Amino acid sequence: MRLAGSSCISCLMELEKKLKGMKGIVKAKVEYLGDNVFYYQALPSSQAVIVYDQTLVSLETIKSFLKFQGYQAFKIVDQSGDKSARR
């Protein structure tokens, strides 16, 4: 998924650490993609790849956690086959 909300690399490293500490998260990788500003509208500047156990944590819980941390998720691709999660 793409994330908006931070251009601070150390903040993203901290987010990755927090994600990895969540129950049900198998793997998390957050990376900074660079500043992207187009026509005065900030675009997602980082990306997260999150592998999780759906029996322990839901996509909605992960999205809520990201929102609480100050990030907004875009272009979510759920590779589990759950088409309702695609945005």
URUR-V286902 format. One line per field, one symbol per residue. phi: phi as a letter, one per 20 degrees, with the letter a starting at -180 (. if undefined). A space follows every 10 residues. Layout:
BEGIN
phi->???
END
This chain:
BEGIN
phi->.ecdpbdeff fffffgffff effneebbcd cedofccclm dfdgdbccdc dbefedbdff fffffffffn dceclfdeee oeffefc
END
